[in-house]
């Protein structure tokens, strides 16, 4: 069976970061669930704070610096995506949205996504459904039904006893693992590669030759 790749994008700004902590816990749970199913998988984790300047340069110039381009290629070619953002002013962070803005609008089409978010208070928990989920719906990604929100209290002694963070993480991980195993593993086509639309061995020369009747 082909090994699956999970890309994790964390938009936390501090170091250490509770956003990254939640991202790591989600990734660990997804890998454990897939392992129980006999599915081999690996994780590539990216901290957006490390690419903040490159993301800004991309927005200004339209071109991704090499490090950002490599990161984007890894994310869009993964079998599934885990995204976690802090909640600022009742929505996703500006850095998170800027990263989404530099992606090709079709890059995440059909990709399974597990959404995570964190904030200081549980009052912001609905941000996943009214702000983040519509963003991925617009991109035609397939976000799993469970979004995992963590408030500051979820990490301490006053954590939610009714629906503990660990239970929410396991449920979201299970749904993403379900989506990954349902989706056949295959190569991600480069939309700028002529072979993507001209077939194996195709080139722009073939295309131009066909247009001119040669």
C-alpha positions as CSV (number, residue, x, y, z in Angstrom):
1,X,0.0,0.0,0.0
2,X,1.3,3.5,-0.9
3,X,2.4,5.5,2.1
4,X,0.2,8.6,2.7
5,X,1.5,12.1,3.4
6,X,-0.2,14.5,5.8
7,X,0.8,18.2,5.7
8,X,0.3,20.3,8.8
9,X,0.1,24.1,8.7
10,X,0.4,26.0,12.0
11,X,-0.3,29.7,12.0
12,X,0.8,30.4,15.6
13,X,3.0,33.5,16.1
14,X,4.7,32.8,19.4
15,X,7.3,30.2,20.3
16,X,6.3,28.0,22.0
17,X,2.8,28.1,20.7
18,X,-0.4,26.6,21.8
19,X,-1.4,26.6,18.1
20,X,1.6,24.4,17.3
21,X,0.8,22.2,20.3
22,X,-2.7,21.6,19.0
23,X,-1.4,20.9,15.5
24,X,1.0,18.3,16.9
25,X,-1.6,16.6,18.9
26,X,-3.9,16.4,15.9
27,X,-1.1,15.0,13.7
28,X,-0.2,12.4,16.3
29,X,-3.8,11.3,16.6
30,X,-4.2,11.0,12.8
31,X,-1.0,9.0,12.4
32,X,-2.1,6.7,15.3
33,X,-5.5,6.1,13.7
34,X,-4.1,5.4,10.3
35,X,-1.5,3.0,11.9
36,X,-4.3,1.0,13.5
37,X,-5.8,0.6,10.0
38,X,-2.5,-0.6,8.6
39,X,-1.9,2.5,6.6
40,X,1.6,3.9,6.6
41,X,1.8,7.7,6.8
42,X,4.2,10.5,7.4
43,X,3.8,14.1,8.5
44,X,5.3,17.4,7.2
45,X,4.7,20.2,9.6
46,X,5.2,23.9,8.7
47,X,5.1,27.0,11.0
48,X,3.8,29.9,8.9
49,X,5.7,32.4,11.2
50,X,8.9,31.0,9.5
51,X,7.6,32.0,6.1
52,X,6.0,35.3,7.0
53,X,8.4,37.5,5.0
54,X,8.3,35.1,2.0
55,X,4.5,35.2,2.0
56,X,4.5,39.0,2.1
57,X,7.0,39.1,-0.8
58,X,4.8,36.6,-2.8
59,X,1.8,38.9,-2.2
60,X,3.7,41.9,-3.4
61,X,5.5,40.4,-6.4
62,X,3.4,37.4,-7.4
63,X,6.3,35.1,-7.1
64,X,7.1,32.6,-4.3
65,X,10.7,32.6,-3.0
66,X,12.2,29.1,-3.2
67,X,11.6,28.1,0.4
68,X,8.0,29.1,0.2
69,X,7.5,27.4,-3.1
70,X,8.9,24.1,-1.8
71,X,6.6,24.4,1.2
72,X,3.5,25.1,-0.9
73,X,4.3,22.2,-3.2
74,X,4.6,19.9,-0.2
75,X,1.2,21.1,1.2
76,X,-0.8,20.9,-2.1
77,X,0.6,17.5,-3.0
78,X,-0.2,15.9,0.4
79,X,-3.0,13.4,0.7
80,X,-4.6,15.4,3.5
81,X,-4.1,18.7,5.3
82,X,-4.3,19.7,9.0
83,X,-4.6,23.5,9.5
84,X,-4.6,25.3,12.9
85,X,-4.9,29.0,13.4
86,X,-5.2,31.2,16.4
87,X,-8.4,33.3,16.5
88,X,-7.9,37.0,16.3
89,X,-10.8,39.5,16.2
90,X,-13.3,36.6,16.0
91,X,-11.7,35.1,12.8
92,X,-8.5,33.4,11.5
93,X,-5.2,35.2,11.8
94,X,-4.0,37.6,9.0
95,X,-0.9,35.4,8.5
96,X,-3.1,32.3,7.9
97,X,-5.3,34.2,5.4
98,X,-2.2,35.6,3.6
99,X,-0.9,32.0,3.2
100,X,-4.2,30.9,1.7
101,X,-4.2,33.9,-0.6
102,X,-0.8,32.9,-2.2
103,X,-2.2,29.4,-3.0
104,X,-3.6,28.7,-6.4
105,X,-7.4,28.8,-6.0
106,X,-7.7,25.2,-7.3
107,X,-4.7,23.8,-5.3
108,X,-6.8,22.3,-2.5
109,X,-9.7,21.1,-4.5
110,X,-11.0,17.8,-3.1
111,X,-8.3,17.6,-0.5
112,X,-9.4,16.3,3.0
113,X,-8.8,18.9,5.6
114,X,-9.0,18.8,9.4
115,X,-9.5,22.3,10.9
116,X,-8.2,23.3,14.3
117,X,-8.3,26.7,16.1
118,X,-7.4,28.1,19.4
119,X,-8.1,31.2,21.5
120,X,-8.0,32.5,25.0
121,X,-11.7,31.8,25.6
122,X,-14.3,29.2,24.4
123,X,-16.5,32.1,23.3
124,X,-14.6,32.0,20.0
125,X,-15.2,28.3,19.3
126,X,-17.8,29.1,16.6
127,X,-15.2,30.8,14.5
128,X,-14.4,27.5,13.0
129,X,-17.8,27.1,11.5
130,X,-18.6,30.8,10.6
131,X,-15.2,31.9,9.4
132,X,-12.7,29.0,8.6
133,X,-15.0,26.3,7.2
134,X,-16.5,28.6,4.6
135,X,-13.0,29.6,3.4
136,X,-12.2,25.9,2.6
137,X,-15.6,25.4,1.1
138,X,-14.8,28.2,-1.3
139,X,-11.6,26.4,-2.2
140,X,-13.5,23.2,-2.8
141,X,-11.5,21.4,-0.2
142,X,-13.3,18.6,1.8
143,X,-13.2,19.7,5.4
144,X,-14.2,16.9,7.8
145,X,-17.3,17.6,9.9
146,X,-15.5,17.9,13.2
147,X,-13.4,21.1,13.8
148,X,-11.2,21.0,16.9
149,X,-11.2,24.2,19.0
150,X,-9.0,24.6,22.1
151,X,-9.4,27.4,24.6
152,X,-6.7,28.2,27.1
153,X,-8.7,26.4,29.8
154,X,-8.5,23.2,27.7
155,X,-4.8,22.9,28.5
156,X,-5.2,23.3,32.3
157,X,-6.9,21.8,35.3
158,X,-10.2,23.5,34.4
159,X,-10.6,21.6,31.1
160,X,-14.0,20.7,29.8
161,X,-15.1,17.5,31.4
162,X,-18.2,17.0,29.2
163,X,-16.3,17.1,25.9
164,X,-12.6,16.9,26.7
165,X,-10.1,18.2,24.2
166,X,-8.6,14.7,23.8
167,X,-12.0,13.3,22.8
168,X,-12.5,16.1,20.2
169,X,-9.0,15.5,18.8
170,X,-9.6,11.7,18.5
171,X,-13.0,12.3,16.7
172,X,-11.5,14.8,14.3
173,X,-8.5,12.5,13.7
174,X,-10.8,9.6,13.0
175,X,-12.8,11.5,10.4
176,X,-9.6,12.7,8.6
177,X,-8.2,9.1,8.6
178,X,-11.6,8.0,7.2
179,X,-11.3,10.5,4.4
180,X,-7.6,9.6,3.7
181,X,-8.3,5.9,3.4
182,X,-11.4,6.5,1.2
183,X,-9.3,8.6,-1.2
184,X,-7.1,6.6,-3.5
185,X,-3.4,7.5,-3.3
186,X,-2.2,8.9,-6.6
187,X,0.2,11.4,-8.1
188,X,-0.8,15.1,-7.8
189,X,-0.6,16.6,-11.3
190,X,1.3,19.9,-11.8
191,X,-1.2,22.1,-13.7
192,X,1.7,23.9,-15.5
193,X,3.2,20.6,-16.7
194,X,2.0,20.0,-20.4
195,X,1.7,16.2,-19.5
196,X,-1.1,17.1,-17.2
197,X,-3.4,18.0,-20.2
198,X,-1.5,16.6,-23.2
199,X,-0.7,13.2,-21.9
200,X,2.6,11.3,-21.3
201,X,5.3,12.8,-23.5
202,X,3.3,15.9,-24.4
203,X,4.9,19.3,-24.7
204,X,4.1,22.8,-25.8
205,X,5.7,21.9,-29.1
206,X,3.1,19.2,-29.6
207,X,0.4,21.6,-28.7
208,X,1.6,24.3,-31.1
209,X,2.2,21.7,-33.8
210,X,-1.3,20.5,-33.4
211,X,-2.7,24.0,-33.6
212,X,-0.8,24.7,-36.8
213,X,-1.7,21.4,-38.4
214,X,1.9,20.0,-38.4
